[in-house]
Amino acid sequence: MNNKTLGIIGGGQLGMFICIAARKVGLKTLVYSQEENFSARKFCDKHIIGNIKSKEKIEEFIEDSDFCTVETENIHKDFLRIIEKRKNLFPSSNIIEISQNRLLEKNFLNSLENIETTKFFEVNNFKDLKESAKNLNYNCILKTQEFGYDGKGQSTVKKENLCQFENQILQNCIIEEKVNFKLEISVIVARNSSNIIVYPPVKNIHKESILRETIFPAKIDNHLKQSAIEKAIYISENLDLNGILAVEMFITNDDQILINELAPRPHNSGHWTMDACKFSQFDNLVSIINCNEVYEPEPYRNCKMINIIGEEYMSLKKIKNNYKTYDYFKKNIKSNRKMGHYVLFE
């Protein structure tokens, strides 16, 4: 019997699926949540509820965990460093810090050979915004450097709406060129101290900046598939990844691959792996943490994962009757909130 406890920072649906994977190998789980009602509550062995800056709660979390992981990169770096001084953290705080800041992430990616992103500029005031928007031909998106996900913290910038930003606080932002792309894909990598495995590229469909569908496999030319995999591996090696990394990419109209974002934890576009692979993204994360092992995913069927968003949750009973369905057990239905997902098999 495994008596070790995995500490998980965050109790949303990703934390919930990590708990389920941990239970399969006999690991106990401790979830640190800032909310009273959270998805993982039904599946964790213990939980701590409180402000993530509470010294007493952090101490309790560290004391009761044998090793730790995260379900989100949006965690204050001071908290991560406190944990990492005393317990193994998967991934490392350095990787999380890079991925939680868009400017750091873009600079890191562009420092790597043969890795490209969209054009971007740092913005700290209205003058920066005006100059950068002009350089990008007024075809751009203004984003906060931190705490942006599912389209949050983003605004489209055009020549005709530029003046509306004049009196806004624009510190710690970046502005990115809008690119014409024909496809969005992602590649998930699992890496331990000596081995690396890759989940094949999937096609992602977004609506209003929120992932709606993931299709496995992505129907792309073999050279693009191979290039995407090589880039994801190369990025993970340069991060010295210890865990899971999702690499989101654009494929442009002229078949150029641009790296969009990094997520150093299980990813929404990897949920299909629970129903179409021998080893899911959650299984591999837990295995890396628990025994430093990674396993080939061994996909065995094609499928499509569809998110249940907001009011669509009201149709959950009907969806359950027809498809393999996952409920995230969220108390409040909100517009654009991920409430669950279901899977269609070919």
C-alpha positions in Angstrom: 0.0 0.0 0.0 1.3 3.4 -1.0 1.1 5.7 2.0 2.4 8.8 0.3 0.3 11.9 -0.2 0.3 14.1 -3.4 -0.4 17.7 -2.6 -2.4 19.4 -5.4 -2.7 23.2 -5.6 -6.1 23.9 -7.1 -9.3 21.9 -6.9 -10.9 22.4 -10.3 -11.6 19.7 -12.9 -7.8 19.2 -13.6 -7.2 18.7 -9.9 -10.2 16.3 -9.8 -8.7 14.2 -12.6 -5.3 14.2 -11.0 -7.0 12.8 -7.8 -8.7 10.0 -9.8 -5.4 9.1 -11.4 -3.6 9.1 -8.1 -6.2 6.9 -6.5 -5.6 4.2 -9.2 -2.0 3.8 -8.0 -2.8 4.0 -4.3 -1.6 7.6 -3.7 -3.5 9.7 -1.2 -4.3 13.3 -2.3 -4.5 16.6 -0.5 -6.1 19.5 -2.4 -5.4 23.2 -1.5 -8.4 25.2 -2.7 -9.4 28.8 -2.3 -13.0 28.0 -2.8 -15.4 26.1 -0.5 -17.0 24.2 -3.3 -14.6 22.7 -5.8 -14.6 19.9 -8.3 -12.0 17.7 -6.7 -13.7 17.7 -3.3 -15.6 14.4 -4.1 -12.3 12.7 -5.0 -9.5 13.9 -2.7 -8.6 12.3 0.6 -8.0 15.6 2.4 -8.4 19.3 1.6 -7.4 22.6 2.8 -9.6 25.6 2.1 -8.1 29.1 2.5 -6.3 32.0 1.0 -3.3 30.9 -1.0 -1.2 33.5 0.8 -2.0 32.2 4.3 1.3 31.2 6.0 -0.5 28.8 8.3 -2.3 27.0 5.5 0.8 26.8 3.4 2.7 25.3 6.3 -0.1 22.7 6.8 -0.1 21.9 3.1 3.7 21.4 2.9 3.7 19.4 6.2 1.0 17.0 5.0 2.3 16.5 1.4 5.1 14.2 0.3 5.4 15.9 -3.1 3.3 18.6 -4.9 1.9 19.5 -8.2 -0.4 22.2 -9.7 -3.5 22.3 -11.8 -2.9 25.9 -12.8 0.2 28.1 -13.6 -1.6 31.2 -12.1 -0.1 30.8 -8.6 2.1 33.4 -6.9 5.8 32.6 -7.4 6.6 33.2 -3.7 4.2 30.5 -2.7 5.8 28.1 -5.2 9.3 28.8 -4.0 8.3 28.2 -0.3 7.0 24.8 -1.3 9.9 23.9 -3.5 12.4 24.6 -0.7 11.0 21.7 1.2 9.2 19.3 -1.2 9.6 18.2 -4.8 7.4 20.3 -7.0 6.2 19.1 -10.4 6.9 21.0 -12.6 9.6 23.2 -11.1 8.7 26.8 -10.0 11.0 28.1 -12.7 8.9 26.5 -15.5 5.6 27.8 -13.9 7.0 31.3 -13.6 7.9 31.4 -17.3 4.5 30.1 -18.4 2.5 32.4 -16.1 3.9 35.5 -17.6 3.3 36.1 -21.3 6.3 38.3 -21.8 8.7 35.9 -20.1 7.1 33.0 -22.1 7.4 34.8 -25.4 11.0 35.9 -24.7 12.0 32.3 -23.7 10.4 30.8 -26.8 12.1 33.3 -29.1 15.4 32.6 -27.5 15.2 29.1 -28.9 16.5 28.0 -32.3 13.8 27.5 -34.9 11.0 28.4 -32.5 8.8 31.3 -33.5 5.8 33.1 -32.0 3.5 35.9 -33.2 5.2 39.3 -33.3 4.8 41.1 -30.0 5.8 44.2 -28.0 5.9 45.0 -24.3 3.4 47.7 -23.3 3.6 49.8 -20.1 1.8 53.0 -21.2 -0.3 54.5 -23.9 2.7 55.7 -25.9 4.0 52.1 -26.0 0.6 51.0 -27.2 0.3 53.6 -30.0 3.8 52.8 -31.3 3.4 49.0 -31.1 -0.1 49.0 -32.7 1.2 51.1 -35.6 4.1 48.6 -36.1 1.6 45.8 -36.2 -0.6 47.6 -38.7 -3.4 48.0 -36.1 -4.1 44.3 -36.4 -3.4 43.2 -32.9 -4.5 42.1 -29.4 -3.6 43.7 -26.1 -3.1 41.2 -23.3 -2.2 41.4 -19.6 1.2 39.7 -18.9 -0.3 37.6 -16.2 -3.5 35.8 -15.1 -5.0 35.4 -18.5 -6.8 32.3 -19.6 -9.9 31.4 -21.7 -9.8 34.9 -23.3 -9.6 36.8 -20.0 -7.4 40.0 -19.9 -7.5 40.5 -23.7 -8.7 43.4 -25.9 -8.7 43.8 -29.7 -6.8 46.9 -30.8 -7.7 48.8 -34.0 -6.9 52.2 -35.4 -10.4 53.4 -34.8 -10.6 52.2 -31.1 -7.1 53.2 -30.0 -8.2 56.3 -28.2 -10.4 54.3 -25.7 -7.2 52.9 -24.1 -5.7 56.4 -23.5 -6.9 56.6 -19.9 -6.5 53.0 -19.0 -3.7 51.6 -16.8 -1.5 49.7 -19.3 1.3 48.5 -17.0 2.6 45.0 -17.5 0.9 44.3 -20.8 2.0 42.9 -24.2 0.5 43.5 -27.6 0.5 40.7 -30.2 -0.1 40.6 -33.9 -3.3 38.8 -35.0 -2.2 36.0 -37.3 -4.2 34.3 -40.1 -4.0 30.7 -39.3 -5.8 27.7 -40.8 -5.5 25.4 -37.8 -4.9 25.4 -34.0 -3.2 22.3 -32.6 -1.6 21.2 -29.4 1.0 18.6 -28.5 1.3 17.3 -25.0 4.7 16.0 -23.7 5.4 14.0 -20.6 9.0 14.0 -19.4 10.9 12.6 -16.4 14.6 12.8 -15.5 15.6 10.5 -18.4 12.7 9.8 -20.8 10.2 11.7 -22.8 6.9 10.6 -24.5 4.5 12.6 -26.7 0.8 12.5 -27.2 0.1 13.0 -31.0 -1.1 16.4 -32.2 -4.8 17.2 -31.9 -6.9 19.9 -33.6 -8.5 22.5 -31.3 -11.5 24.6 -32.1 -12.1 27.7 -30.0 -15.1 30.0 -29.8 -14.7 33.4 -28.1 -11.2 32.3 -27.0 -12.6 29.2 -25.1 -11.7 25.7 -26.2 -14.9 24.0 -27.5 -13.7 20.9 -29.3 -10.5 18.8 -29.5 -10.2 16.3 -32.3 -7.8 13.3 -32.3 -5.9 12.9 -34.4 -5.2 16.3 -36.1 -5.5 15.7 -39.8 -2.3 17.4 -40.9 0.5 16.5 -43.3 3.1 14.1 -41.8 5.9 16.7 -42.1 3.8 19.2 -40.0 3.0 16.5 -37.5 6.6 15.6 -37.1 7.7 19.3 -36.9 5.1 20.0 -34.2 6.3 17.0 -32.2 9.9 18.0 -32.5 9.2 21.6 -31.4 7.3 20.4 -28.4 10.1 18.0 -27.4 12.8 20.7 -27.9 10.9 23.2 -25.8 10.4 20.7 -23.0 14.1 19.8 -23.0 15.1 23.5 -22.8 12.7 24.0 -19.9 14.2 20.8 -18.2 10.6 19.7 -17.8 9.7 17.4 -14.9 6.1 16.6 -15.6 3.5 17.4 -18.3 3.7 20.2 -20.8 1.0 21.2 -23.3 2.3 23.3 -26.3 -0.4 25.2 -28.1 0.4 26.1 -31.8 -0.9 27.9 -34.8 -0.5 26.5 -38.3 -0.5 29.4 -40.7 -1.9 29.5 -44.2 1.6 29.0 -45.5 2.2 26.0 -43.2 4.4 27.8 -40.7 4.2 26.7 -37.1 3.9 29.4 -34.5 4.0 28.6 -30.8 1.1 30.3 -29.0 1.2 29.3 -25.3 2.7 26.8 -22.9 0.8 25.1 -20.1 3.1 23.0 -17.7 0.3 20.9 -16.3 -2.5 18.7 -17.7 -4.5 20.5 -20.4 -8.1 20.7 -21.5 -7.0 19.5 -25.0 -5.7 16.4 -23.4 -8.9 15.1 -21.8 -9.4 12.8 -24.8 -6.5 10.7 -23.5 -8.6 9.4 -20.6 -10.8 7.5 -23.1 -8.6 6.8 -26.1 -5.1 6.0 -24.6 -3.8 3.3 -22.4 -2.1 5.9 -20.3 -3.7 9.3 -20.0 -2.0 12.7 -19.4 -3.1 12.4 -15.8 -1.7 8.9 -15.4 1.7 10.0 -16.8 1.8 13.0 -14.5 1.1 10.9 -11.4 3.6 8.3 -12.6 6.4 10.8 -13.0 5.7 12.3 -9.6 5.3 8.9 -7.8 8.0 6.7 -9.3 9.8 8.8 -12.0 8.3 6.6 -14.8 6.7 7.7 -18.1 4.6 5.4 -20.3 3.9 5.6 -24.0 0.3 6.7 -24.4 -0.7 3.9 -26.9 -3.8 5.6 -28.4 -6.3 3.0 -29.6 -9.2 4.9 -31.1 -10.0 8.2 -32.7 -12.3 10.6 -30.9 -13.6 14.1 -30.4 -13.8 15.8 -27.0 -16.5 18.5 -26.6 -16.6 20.9 -23.7 -19.9 21.7 -21.9 -20.0 25.4 -21.4 -22.3 27.5 -19.2 -26.0 26.9 -19.8 -25.3 23.8 -21.9 -24.9 22.1 -18.5 -28.7 22.2 -18.2 -28.7 19.5 -20.9 -26.3 17.2 -19.1 -28.8 14.5 -18.4 -29.6 14.2 -22.1 -25.9 14.3 -23.1 -25.2 11.5 -20.5 -27.7 9.2 -22.2 -25.8 9.4 -25.5 -22.1 10.0 -24.8 -19.3 9.3 -22.4 -19.7 12.3 -20.2 -17.7 14.0 -17.4 -19.4 16.3 -14.8 -17.1 18.8 -13.1 -19.6 19.2 -10.2 -19.5 23.0 -10.2 -22.1 24.6 -8.0 -22.7 27.8 -10.0 -23.4 27.9 -13.8 -21.7 30.9 -15.3 -21.5 32.1 -18.9 -18.3 30.7 -20.6 -17.5 28.5 -17.6 -16.4 24.9 -18.4 -19.0 22.7 -16.6 -18.0 19.3 -18.0 -17.1 17.5 -21.3 -18.2 14.6 -23.3 -16.5 12.3 -25.8 -17.5 11.0 -29.3 -15.8 8.0 -30.7 -15.3 7.1 -34.3 
